[in-house]
Amino acid sequence: MSTSPSAVVTAQVDAFNVRDLDGFCATYAPDAVVSGVTPEPIVGRDALRAFYASRFEDTALHCVIDASVTFGDRWLVARELVTTSNGTGETVATFEVRDGLITRATMVKAQQ
């Protein structure tokens, strides 16, 4: 697998869409920090696994990146449309990728 930000984020979204929790978590560094999905940042792969385990039970769960731009060899910013059983929401996500793993992700959800 390529370690470019685009390839890593694509692998992450692919795992998300088939609700492959192991594959999804494997795209993140063991000490990754994810902000914007909970009031406090989610820190570490284990915490990420715990957070997403119940969410992956939602059979409507799906993410589409309809626009993205890569900055250098570390950053990708994407517009995501995330669908759950509660509907579809828009998120702008910023990913930092190092050594083929997401080290930081920040999600900004659009106001509904």
C-alpha positions in Angstrom: 0.0 0.0 0.0 1.2 3.5 -0.8 1.9 5.7 2.2 0.7 8.9 0.5 -2.0 10.8 2.5 -4.5 10.1 -0.2 -3.9 6.3 -0.2 -4.0 6.1 3.6 -7.2 8.1 3.9 -8.8 6.1 1.1 -7.9 2.9 3.0 -9.4 4.4 6.1 -12.7 5.3 4.4 -12.9 1.9 2.7 -12.6 0.2 6.0 -15.2 2.6 7.5 -17.6 1.8 4.7 -17.5 -1.9 5.3 -17.4 -1.4 9.0 -14.1 -3.2 9.3 -13.1 -2.0 12.8 -9.7 -3.7 12.7 -8.9 -2.3 9.2 -10.1 1.1 10.2 -8.0 1.3 13.4 -5.0 -0.1 11.5 -4.9 3.1 9.4 -4.2 5.2 12.6 -0.9 5.4 14.5 -1.0 3.8 18.0 -0.9 7.3 19.6 -3.2 9.1 17.0 -5.3 12.1 18.1 -8.7 12.6 16.6 -10.6 15.8 17.4 -14.0 17.0 16.6 -16.1 13.8 17.0 -16.4 14.1 20.8 -16.0 17.0 23.1 -12.5 15.9 24.1 -10.0 14.5 21.6 -9.8 10.7 21.2 -6.2 9.7 21.9 -4.8 6.4 20.8 -5.9 3.5 18.7 -7.5 1.7 21.7 -9.7 4.7 22.5 -10.6 5.1 18.8 -11.6 1.4 18.7 -13.8 1.8 21.8 -15.5 4.9 20.3 -16.2 3.5 16.9 -17.2 -0.1 18.0 -20.8 0.8 18.6 -21.0 3.2 15.7 -20.0 0.4 13.3 -23.1 -1.4 14.3 -25.1 1.2 12.3 -26.0 -0.5 9.0 -26.6 2.8 7.3 -23.0 4.0 8.1 -21.2 5.3 5.0 -18.7 8.0 4.1 -18.1 9.6 0.7 -15.3 12.0 0.1 -16.5 14.2 -2.7 -13.6 16.7 -2.7 -10.1 16.6 -1.3 -6.7 18.3 -1.6 -3.3 17.0 -0.6 -0.7 19.4 0.8 2.8 18.0 0.5 3.5 14.5 1.6 1.7 14.7 5.0 -1.6 16.5 4.8 -5.0 15.8 3.2 -8.1 17.9 3.7 -11.4 16.3 2.6 -15.0 17.2 2.4 -16.9 14.1 3.6 -20.5 13.3 3.5 -21.2 10.9 6.4 -24.4 9.0 6.5 -25.8 7.3 9.6 -29.3 6.1 10.5 -29.9 9.7 11.5 -29.2 11.1 8.1 -26.3 12.6 6.2 -24.0 15.3 7.5 -21.2 17.3 6.0 -17.7 17.3 7.6 -14.4 18.9 6.6 -11.7 16.6 7.8 -8.0 17.3 8.0 -5.6 14.3 8.2 -1.9 14.3 9.0 -0.2 11.1 7.7 3.3 10.0 8.7 5.0 6.8 7.9 1.8 5.5 6.3 -0.5 6.1 9.3 -2.9 8.8 10.3 -1.3 10.6 13.3 -3.9 13.4 13.6 -7.4 13.9 12.3 -9.6 16.9 12.9 -13.3 16.8 12.0 -15.3 20.0 11.6 -19.0 19.3 11.2 -21.2 21.7 9.2 -24.0 23.4 11.0 -27.4 21.9 10.2 
